[in-house]
Amino acid sequence: MALLLPVLTLFPVQQASLNREMIRDLQNLRNEMLVVHEFNRILVVEIAELANPDRISRIAEKVLSMKKAEEEDLALVRHSEE
């Protein structure tokens, strides 16, 4: 009994230490998740801006000197699976 009593008193101390460590790890994960979430939000905004058809059209016209096709330049092409 004399040996069992010190062991039983150390068990709650060890558990409390493990709990504090786990709480610290959880808080670190939450903080990392918030950083990643904010980064993803910024990326979504950037993707929307980069994929904007008006922006692409402006770049095509100004940087690449492209022009929009006229109606008579368009042709309908049908593909047959036969």
N, C-alpha and C positions, 0 to 999 in steps of 0.2 A: 504494500500500500504506500509505503514511503517513497518508492521509486515512481509510482504511477501519478502521484499528486503533482510533482513538478512538470511532468510531461503534459498533463491535462491543462495546466495553467499556461504552458507555452503555445498550445494549439490555437486558442483564440487570438493571441498576439500575432501569430503567423498568419492567420486568416485575415486579420485586420490589415496587415501589411500587404497581403496579396490583393485585398479589395481596393486599397488606396492605389496600388500600381495599376490595377485594371481600370479604375476610374480615370487615372491620368492617361492611359492608353486610349480609352474611349474618347476623352476630350480631344486628344491629338488627332484621332481619326475624324471627329466631327469638324475640327478646324480645317483639316486637309480636304474634307468633302466640300466645305463652303468655298474654299479656294478653287477647287476643280469646277464646282457649279458656276461660279462667277466667270471662270475662264470659258466654259462651254457657252454661257450666255453671250459673252463677247464674240465668240466664234460664230454663233448663229446670226448675230447682227451683221458681222462682216460677210458671211456667206450671202445673206439677203442683199446686201449692198453690191457685192461683186456679181451676183447673178441677175441684177436688175437689167431688163432688156433695153431700157433707155440708155443706161450707162454703156452697155455693149455697143449699141448703135452709134453713140457719140464717138467711141474709140474707133470703131470701124470706119466712120466717115473722116474723122480728123487725123488720126494717127496712121491708119492704113490706106487712106484716100479711096475708100470704097464708096460706091453709090448704091442706093436702093434700086432694085430692078423695076423697070417699068412694066406695066400690064402686058404689053406686047412681047416682052422678053420671057414671060413665064410660060411654061408648058406643063401639061398634066401627063404624068407617066403612070401607066398601070402595069402592074406585074401580075402575070398569071402563074399559078402554081402547077400548071400542066406540064 
